[in-house]
Amino acid sequence: MANSNPKSSGAGADASAIKQRRMQAEQDRHDAGKKDEGKPEAKGASQAGARPQPEKLPAQHLKKPGLEADLELKPNSHAPDYEGSNKLRHMAAIITGGDSGIGRSVAILYAREGADVAIVYLNEHEDAQETQRWVEAEGRRCILIPGDVKDSQFCKQAVEQALRAFGRLDILVNNAAFQLHADSLEDITDERFDETLRTNVYGYFHMARAALPHLKKGSSIINTGSVVGLEGSPRLLDYSTTKGAIHAFTKSLAANLVDKGIRVNAVAPGPVWTPLNPADSPAEKVATFGQNTDLKRAAQPEELSPAYVFLAAPCCSGYITGIVLPVTGSVGAI
């Protein structure tokens, strides 16, 4: 039966309101005390990995496509604390954009896990040769295949060259990318949009289509997406568009190939210290690259490459397909 006495029924509500005001007053006093303390000292970047990573980056701008050899601060790619355990033994991989950055680190760890590696790259020969030296130092074979993934015929030839060298193909890592910032949609010409779309989307499509007839049960395709494909970016309108497309392509191709036992996944990196961004952003922006993440620093390539090992190795991820794995340095990426 409803309480007919509003004063009686309101007594509890009044008590709650008083309690809430008391708690508010306590918080107000706490906030006022913090104002009197002045601004807190800025916290440094977080270090949670196997070894400390650089927190400050040089204010440097590179000419495209960007040489890792020209970076004043060389990226950490060789992951000295990562010990291989034959997760990819007897396998062969193609890595586009494997000459530097994330691709180089993935190539090194794949070799450490027992795989031979074909490096597909544009024309950064010095970087590619350095990656080849690292792979061979791990005791595995490495071939270099320069060319443009926008060209579907080149992609077919690259796959054929890898097959001639290794006799098999088990892993395709689509990683090559073109990025150029713009403050306005009106600044993105047809030529720029076409270059970004054809490199980042067509290139992935061409390589996957060329590789597919040679992949078998247990093989995998791993695409490099991006945090901007998850969250967007006001100054990377076309690049973000392509990365969102890559995420959709990953999930769709995974569904298409699931019955064949071929897994398709993507890694979505946050800011990573590679030639890509110094070859895009002005020097003053490069110096603060990555500081807006929760970890307050850019990642190094060796902090991304273990994710590519995990997604390539059937012993680790045989039950995983169609995912976009965020490695962003921030909480809550989806």
N, C-alpha and C positions, 0 to 999 in steps of 0.2 A: 504494500500500500504506500502511495506517495506521501512524503512528509509534507504536511500542510502548513508548517511553520517555517516561513522563509528565513527568519532570524536564526532558527536552530540549524537549518540546512546550510546557511551561509557561514556559520561559525568556523567550520573546517576550512572553507575557501579563504576566509579572511586570515586565518592562521598561516595558510600556505603563502598568501600574498606577502604577509609580514616576513615570513622566513625568506622568501625570494628577495625581498628588498634588502634584508640583512646581508644575504650572500652577495648581492650586487654591491652594497656599500663596502664590503670587505675587498671585493675585486677592484673597486674604484680606488681604494686606498693603496692597494698593491700597484695598480697602474700608475698612480701619482708618484709613488716611490721610485718606480722605474724611470719616469721622466726626469726626476731629480738626478738620477745617476748619469744622465747623458746617454749618448749613443754607445751601444756595446761595440767592442772591438770586432773588426771583421774576422770571421773564422777562415782558416785556410781550407784547402781542398781536402777531400777525404781520400785516405789511402787504405784500401782493404784487400789489396791483392798480394801476390807472392813477393813482389818487390816494389819499392817506391817508384812512382811514375812522375814525369815532369808536370809541374803545376803552372809554370810560366812558359809561354811560347814566344818565339821571335816575331817582331813586326816585319814580315817579309811577304813580298808579292812575287809570284812566279809567272812566267809566260806559259800559256797552254801548249801542250797538254799537261805540263808540269813534270819536272824530273825530281825524283826523290834524292838523287845525287846532289842537287842544288840546294836542298833544304839546309839551313844553318843548324837546326836541331834535327838530327837523324831520328826517325821513328824507331821505337822499340818493336822489333818484329820477330826476333828469334826465340823468344820465350825460354830462357835458360832453365827455368824451374819446371817446365813441362817435360815429363818423361814419357816416351812412347812405349806402347805395349802391344804392337802388332794389330791394332784395331782395323787397319786397312791393308793388311798383308796380301800380296799378290794382286792388288787392285791397280787400276790406272785412272788418272783424272785429267780433265781439261779444266783450266781456270782462265777465264777471260779477265783482262785487266790484272793479270797475275804478275806483272813486272814490278809492282810497288805496292805500298800501303797494305790494305787488308789482304789483297790477293797474294802478295809476297809472303805474308805471315801464314796464310792458309797453305801455300805451297810447301813451306818449310815443315809445318806440322804434319801435313799429309805424308811427306817423305819420311819424317820421323816415325810415323805409324806404319810405314812399309809400302807406300804407294809410289809408282812412277808418275811424273807430272809433265803435262804439256802446257806451256805458258803462251796464251794468246794475248797479243798486245798491239797497240797502234804503231808507234815508231820510236819508243823510248828504249833504244837498244842498250844503252849503258845500264839502265836500271834492270832490264831483263837479264842481261848477262850476270849481274850481281845476284839476282834471284837464282839463276841457274847454278852459280857457285855454291850457294847455301844448300840447295836441294842435293847437289852431288856430294857435298860434305856430309850429308846424312846417309850416304851410301845408295842413293836411288838415281835412276835415270831422269834426265830432264831435257826436253826439246823446246826450242823457241820458234813461235809461229807469228811473225808480224803481219798485220793486215787490219782491215776495217770490218767490224761485225755488222755494219749497216748493209754490207754486201752479202746477200744470201749465198752466192756462189763461193765466196771466200769461206763462209762458215762450213759449207760442205767439204771444201778442200782441207780445212783445218782438222775436221773430224777424220777424214781419210788419212791425213798425215800422222795423226796420233795413233790410228789403228795400225799403220805400217810400222811405226816405231815400237809399239807395245803389244800389238796383237790382240788387244781387248780395250774396252771402255766401260768403266763402272760408275764413274762420278762426273757430272758436269756441274761446274760452279759458274753461273752467270754473274759477273761482277763488274764488267766494264761500264763506265758511265761518263756522261757529259753534263756539266753543271755551269750555268752562268746566271748570276743574279740580275734582277731588274726591279726598280722601285714601282713600276706601274705596268699593268697589262698592255698599255699602249706602247711601251718600250720593247715589247717582245715581237720582233719581226717574224714573218713567215719563215725566213731562213733559219733563225734561231730556234723557233718552235720545232721545225722539221728536224734540225740537227739533234735536239734533245730527245724528241720522240723516237726517231729512227735509231739512235744509239741505244737508248735505255730500254725501249720496248721492242722494236723490231729486232734489235740485236739479240735479245733474249729469246725471242720467238724463233729466229733463224737458227740459232745454236741448238735449241731444244729439238727442233724439227729434224736437224741434220744428225743429231746424236741418237735420237729415239730408236731407229732401227737396229742399233748396235747395243742398246742397253738390255739387260735381262733381269730376271727376278733377283731382288736384292740390291739392284742399282738405285741410284738416287740423283735427283737434280736439286741443286740448292741455289736459290736466287738471292741476290743482295737487294733488299728493299731499303727502307729508311724510316726514321722517326717522323720525317716530314710527310711521308706517305700515310702515317697514322694521324698526325695532328695538323698537317698543313703548315705553310710558311708564307708570310706576306711578301717576301722578297725572292722566293723561289717558286713562282707560280707554275711554270712549265715543268720544272724538275719534280716538284711535289706531285703533280698530276701523273707523271710517268711512274713514280714510285708507288702511288696508289694503284695504278694499273698493274704493276708487277705483283703486288699483293693479291689482286683479284686473279691474275693469270696463274699464280702459284696454287691457289685454292681450286681453281677450275681444272687445271692440268692434273692436280693430285686426284681429284674425283674421276677424271677421265682415265687415269692409268692405274687406279687402285687394283683392278682385277689382274693386271699384269705383274703385280708385286713390285712395281717401281714407285718409290716414294718421292714426293715433291714438297719441299719446304722452303721457307725464306728466313733470313736473318734481317732484322730491322735495326741497323746501328743508329746510335745517336752521333754526336760530334766525335770524329776520330782524326787523329793527327796523321794525315796523308797529304800527298801533293794536290789532291782535288780542291781543297778549300783555299790554300795559298795561291792556287792558280785561278781563283775566282775573286775572292774578296780583297778589298784594299788592305794594305799592310796594317793600318791601325786597328781594323776589325779582326785580323788574324791574331793579333796579340791577345785579344780577349776571347778567342774562340773556345767554346765549351764551358765558359764560366757561369753560364745561366742554367746549367744542370744542377741537380741536387748535390752531386759530388763535386761541383764547382771546378771542374777541369775537363779537358778533352780526354778521350780514351786513347790508348796506344794500340796499334794493330794487334799486338799479341794478347790483348784483352778481349778481342773479338774472335780470333781464329779458333780457339777451342770449341766455340759453338758450332763452327762448320765441321769440325771433327765429329762432334756428337751427332749431328744430323746426317753425316755421311756413313757412320759406322753402323752396320746392321745389329751388332751386339749391343749398341746403346739405344738406338731409336727405331728398332724394327716395328714398333707399334705406333709410330708417329708419322703422320702425313697431313699435308694441307695446313700447316701452322705457319704463322708469322711470329718469330721469336724476337721480342724486343731486347736489345742490349744497349740501353740508352743513358745510363748514369743517373736516371731519375726514377722516382716512385710513380707507379700508376700508369705507365704507358700501356696501351691496349693494341 
